Amino acid sequence: MKCPICGNENTGKLSKSRYFCSNCFVEIFYSRKDQLQLFRILEDGSAHPICVS
């Protein structure tokens, strides 16, 4: 899985449809409808939505 933000090809797989980029601290999620959701992981561990497409 390639990160759509920074292009890092070493993203980690969190679950069947969730990935994490340790380069830019973004969680990538593909919903059942193939909808892409991006979340920025903040310092306190909370997730802030970046975009939904």
C-alpha positions as CSV (number, residue, x, y, z in Angstrom):
1,M,0.0,0.0,0.0
2,K,1.4,3.4,-1.0
3,C,0.6,6.4,1.1
4,P,-1.5,8.9,-0.8
5,I,0.0,11.8,1.1
6,C,3.8,11.3,1.0
7,G,4.2,8.3,-1.3
8,N,5.8,6.1,1.3
9,E,5.6,2.5,0.2
10,N,6.3,1.0,3.7
11,T,2.9,1.6,5.2
12,G,1.8,-0.8,8.0
13,K,-1.4,-2.8,7.8
14,L,-3.6,-2.3,10.9
15,S,-6.5,-4.4,9.7
16,K,-8.2,-5.7,6.6
17,S,-9.0,-2.2,5.3
18,R,-6.8,0.1,7.5
19,Y,-3.2,1.1,7.0
20,F,-0.8,3.5,8.8
21,C,2.0,5.6,7.4
22,S,4.7,6.2,10.0
23,N,6.4,8.8,7.7
24,C,3.5,11.3,7.9
25,F,1.4,9.8,10.7
26,V,-1.7,9.2,8.6
27,E,-4.2,6.4,9.0
28,I,-5.7,5.3,5.7
29,F,-9.1,3.6,5.7
30,Y,-11.0,2.1,2.8
31,S,-14.7,1.6,3.6
32,R,-17.0,-1.1,2.2
33,K,-18.0,1.2,-0.6
34,D,-14.3,1.8,-1.6
35,Q,-14.5,5.2,0.0
36,L,-11.0,6.5,1.0
37,Q,-10.8,8.2,4.4
38,L,-7.6,9.8,5.8
39,F,-7.0,10.6,9.4
40,R,-4.0,12.5,10.9
41,I,-2.9,10.9,14.2
42,L,-2.1,13.7,16.7
43,E,0.4,13.7,19.5
44,D,-2.3,12.7,22.1
45,G,-3.3,9.7,20.0
46,S,-6.5,11.1,18.7
47,A,-7.4,11.0,15.0
48,H,-8.4,14.1,13.1
49,P,-10.1,13.6,9.7
50,I,-8.2,15.0,6.7
51,C,-10.4,14.1,3.8
52,V,-13.1,11.7,2.6
53,S,-13.3,10.9,-1.1
